[in-house]
Amino acid sequence: QVQLEESGGALVQPGESLRLACVVSGGSTIPLSVAWYRRGVDKSRAWVGGITTGGTTDYEDAVKGRFSISRDNSKKTIYLQMNNLKPEDTGVYYCQHTRSDGDYWGQGTQVTVNS
């Protein structure tokens, strides 16, 4: 059974940085492909960015140049580095992993950007 666990969320001020981590346990193939999503105050879940098995990353326009995704295969961990955070980045961040048997999600970690 695949499990994902996010960590690293916090309350920060605008302009500060955070690094979220997503640990994937279970029988998924390394390297992992993982996507990050954010559920904002409107409760909709929006795609933030992702990394493919080949290491290609992509991001939503609003975070390009500020967020970056990296991967440590030895730790089965995917990171979301978030720099120059803005109030509109506030939300619950989830990591998601797709296998042939379905989509797997973590429980989320709260990021609040507030002065």
Phi and psi in degrees as GROMACS dihedral restraints (atoms count N, CA, C in turn):
[ dihedral_restraints ]
;  ai    aj    ak    al  type     phi  dphi    fc
    3     4     5     6     1   -84.8    20    10
    4     5     6     7     1   136.0    20    10
    6     7     8     9     1  -131.7    20    10
    7     8     9    10     1   142.1    20    10
    9    10    11    12     1  -120.4    20    10
   10    11    12    13     1   138.6    20    10
   12    13    14    15     1  -136.6    20    10
   13    14    15    16     1   118.8    20    10
   15    16    17    18     1   -91.9    20    10
   16    17    18    19     1   154.7    20    10
   18    19    20    21     1  -155.4    20    10
   19    20    21    22     1   166.3    20    10
   21    22    23    24     1   107.9    20    10
   22    23    24    25     1    -7.0    20    10
   24    25    26    27     1   -67.1    20    10
   25    26    27    28     1   152.2    20    10
   27    28    29    30     1  -164.9    20    10
   28    29    30    31     1   174.4    20    10
   30    31    32    33     1   -94.9    20    10
   31    32    33    34     1   121.9    20    10
   33    34    35    36     1  -134.1    20    10
   34    35    36    37     1   167.4    20    10
   36    37    38    39     1   -93.9    20    10
   37    38    39    40     1   157.1    20    10
   39    40    41    42     1   -54.4    20    10
   40    41    42    43     1   139.2    20    10
   42    43    44    45     1    92.6    20    10
   43    44    45    46     1   -14.6    20    10
   45    46    47    48     1   -83.5    20    10
   46    47    48    49     1   176.8    20    10
   48    49    50    51     1  -123.8    20    10
   49    50    51    52     1   155.2    20    10
   51    52    53    54     1  -143.0    20    10
   52    53    54    55     1   153.0    20    10
   54    55    56    57     1  -124.0    20    10
   55    56    57    58     1   117.9    20    10
   57    58    59    60     1   -92.2    20    10
   58    59    60    61     1   149.3    20    10
   60    61    62    63     1  -125.0    20    10
   61    62    63    64     1   145.9    20    10
   63    64    65    66     1  -129.8    20    10
   64    65    66    67     1   112.4    20    10
   66    67    68    69     1   -97.5    20    10
   67    68    69    70     1   127.8    20    10
   69    70    71    72     1  -107.6    20    10
   70    71    72    73     1   118.1    20    10
   72    73    74    75     1  -113.6    20    10
   73    74    75    76     1   154.9    20    10
   75    76    77    78     1   113.9    20    10
   76    77    78    79     1  -163.6    20    10
   78    79    80    81     1   -96.3    20    10
   79    80    81    82     1    30.5    20    10
   81    82    83    84     1   -76.4    20    10
   82    83    84    85     1   152.3    20    10
   84    85    86    87     1   -76.4    20    10
   85    86    87    88     1   137.3    20    10
   87    88    89    90     1   -94.7    20    10
   88    89    90    91     1   139.5    20    10
   90    91    92    93     1   -74.9    20    10
   91    92    93    94     1   155.1    20    10
   93    94    95    96     1   -91.2    20    10
   94    95    96    97     1   145.7    20    10
   96    97    98    99     1  -107.5    20    10
   97    98    99   100     1   128.7    20    10
   99   100   101   102     1  -141.0    20    10
  100   101   102   103     1   145.1    20    10
  102   103   104   105     1  -116.8    20    10
  103   104   105   106     1   151.7    20    10
  105   106   107   108     1  -111.8    20    10
  106   107   108   109     1   138.1    20    10
  108   109   110   111     1  -128.2    20    10
  109   110   111   112     1   157.9    20    10
  111   112   113   114     1  -127.8    20    10
  112   113   114   115     1   133.6    20    10
  114   115   116   117     1  -105.7    20    10
  115   116   117   118     1   112.3    20    10
  117   118   119   120     1   -88.2    20    10
  118   119   120   121     1  -169.4    20    10
  120   121   122   123     1   -64.9    20    10
  121   122   123   124     1   -23.8    20    10
  123   124   125   126     1   -82.4    20    10
  124   125   126   127     1     2.0    20    10
  126   127   128   129     1    73.4    20    10
  127   128   129   130     1     1.4    20    10
  129   130   131   132     1   -83.4    20    10
  130   131   132   133     1   148.3    20    10
  132   133   134   135     1  -101.4    20    10
  133   134   135   136     1   118.0    20    10
  135   136   137   138     1  -114.6    20    10
  136   137   138   139     1   141.7    20    10
  138   139   140   141     1   -69.8    20    10
  139   140   141   142     1   133.1    20    10
  141   142   143   144     1  -103.8    20    10
  142   143   144   145     1   -43.1    20    10
  144   145   146   147     1   175.5    20    10
  145   146   147   148     1   176.0    20    10
  147   148   149   150     1  -162.3    20    10
  148   149   150   151     1   167.0    20    10
  150   151   152   153     1  -131.1    20    10
  151   152   153   154     1   135.4    20    10
  153   154   155   156     1   -90.4    20    10
  154   155   156   157     1   172.0    20    10
  156   157   158   159     1   -60.5    20    10
  157   158   159   160     1   -30.7    20    10
  159   160   161   162     1   -80.0    20    10
  160   161   162   163     1    -4.4    20    10
  162   163   164   165     1    94.4    20    10
  163   164   165   166     1     2.4    20    10
  165   166   167   168     1   -74.3    20    10
  166   167   168   169     1   134.5    20    10
  168   169   170   171     1  -114.2    20    10
  169   170   171   172     1   153.1    20    10
  171   172   173   174     1  -149.5    20    10
  172   173   174   175     1   153.0    20    10
  174   175   176   177     1  -140.5    20    10
  175   176   177   178     1   156.4    20    10
  177   178   179   180     1   -69.6    20    10
  178   179   180   181     1   153.3    20    10
  180   181   182   183     1   -57.6    20    10
  181   182   183   184     1   -36.3    20    10
  183   184   185   186     1   -66.1    20    10
  184   185   186   187     1   -19.4    20    10
  186   187   188   189     1  -115.0    20    10
  187   188   189   190     1    -2.6    20    10
  189   190   191   192     1   -59.9    20    10
  190   191   192   193     1   133.9    20    10
  192   193   194   195     1    88.1    20    10
  193   194   195   196     1   -13.3    20    10
  195   196   197   198     1  -115.0    20    10
  196   197   198   199     1   -35.9    20    10
  198   199   200   201     1  -106.7    20    10
  199   200   201   202     1   148.9    20    10
  201   202   203   204     1  -145.8    20    10
  202   203   204   205     1   146.4    20    10
  204   205   206   207     1  -113.5    20    10
  205   206   207   208     1   135.2    20    10
  207   208   209   210     1  -136.6    20    10
  208   209   210   211     1   173.5    20    10
  210   211   212   213     1  -145.0    20    10
  211   212   213   214     1   138.1    20    10
  213   214   215   216     1  -117.6    20    10
  214   215   216   217     1    99.4    20    10
  216   217   218   219     1   -65.0    20    10
  217   218   219   220     1   -33.2    20    10
  219   220   221   222     1   -64.9    20    10
  220   221   222   223     1   -27.8    20    10
  222   223   224   225     1  -103.2    20    10
  223   224   225   226     1    -0.3    20    10
  225   226   227   228     1    49.8    20    10
  226   227   228   229     1    45.8    20    10
  228   229   230   231     1  -126.9    20    10
  229   230   231   232     1   136.7    20    10
  231   232   233   234     1  -115.6    20    10
  232   233   234   235     1   136.6    20    10
  234   235   236   237     1  -113.2    20    10
  235   236   237   238     1   146.2    20    10
  237   238   239   240     1  -120.9    20    10
  238   239   240   241     1   104.0    20    10
  240   241   242   243     1   -86.8    20    10
  241   242   243   244     1   123.0    20    10
  243   244   245   246     1  -119.7    20    10
  244   245   246   247     1   114.9    20    10
  246   247   248   249     1  -112.1    20    10
  247   248   249   250     1   159.6    20    10
  249   250   251   252     1    48.1    20    10
  250   251   252   253     1    53.7    20    10
  252   253   254   255     1   -65.2    20    10
  253   254   255   256     1   145.9    20    10
  255   256   257   258     1  -121.9    20    10
  256   257   258   259     1   157.4    20    10
  258   259   260   261     1   -55.0    20    10
  259   260   261   262     1   -33.6    20    10
  261   262   263   264     1   -71.5    20    10
  262   263   264   265     1    -7.3    20    10
  264   265   266   267     1   -82.1    20    10
  265   266   267   268     1    -6.5    20    10
  267   268   269   270     1   -59.9    20    10
  268   269   270   271     1   137.4    20    10
  270   271   272   273     1   160.1    20    10
  271   272   273   274     1  -178.2    20    10
  273   274   275   276     1   -94.8    20    10
  274   275   276   277     1   126.4    20    10
  276   277   278   279     1  -101.5    20    10
  277   278   279   280     1   130.9    20    10
  279   280   281   282     1  -121.1    20    10
  280   281   282   283     1   145.4    20    10
  282   283   284   285     1  -105.5    20    10
  283   284   285   286     1   150.5    20    10
  285   286   287   288     1  -138.3    20    10
  286   287   288   289     1   137.0    20    10
  288   289   290   291     1  -131.3    20    10
  289   290   291   292     1   131.9    20    10
  291   292   293   294     1  -108.2    20    10
  292   293   294   295     1   130.0    20    10
  294   295   296   297     1  -123.2    20    10
  295   296   297   298     1   177.6    20    10
  297   298   299   300     1   -63.3    20    10
  298   299   300   301     1   -23.1    20    10
  300   301   302   303     1   -97.6    20    10
  301   302   303   304     1     9.1    20    10
  303   304   305   306     1   134.8    20    10
  304   305   306   307     1  -176.5    20    10
  306   307   308   309     1   -97.7    20    10
  307   308   309   310     1   142.0    20    10
  309   310   311   312     1  -123.6    20    10
  310   311   312   313     1   139.8    20    10
  312   313   314   315     1  -128.4    20    10
  313   314   315   316     1   150.4    20    10
  315   316   317   318     1   -85.7    20    10
  316   317   318   319     1  -177.9    20    10
  318   319   320   321     1   -86.9    20    10
  319   320   321   322     1   -13.3    20    10
  321   322   323   324     1    95.2    20    10
  322   323   324   325     1   155.6    20    10
  324   325   326   327     1  -137.3    20    10
  325   326   327   328     1   136.1    20    10
  327   328   329   330     1   -84.4    20    10
  328   329   330   331     1   128.7    20    10
  330   331   332   333     1  -117.6    20    10
  331   332   333   334     1   124.3    20    10
  333   334   335   336     1  -125.1    20    10
  334   335   336   337     1   124.0    20    10
  336   337   338   339     1  -113.0    20    10
  337   338   339   340     1   110.2    20    10
  339   340   341   342     1  -154.0    20    10
  340   341   342   343     1   131.9    20    10
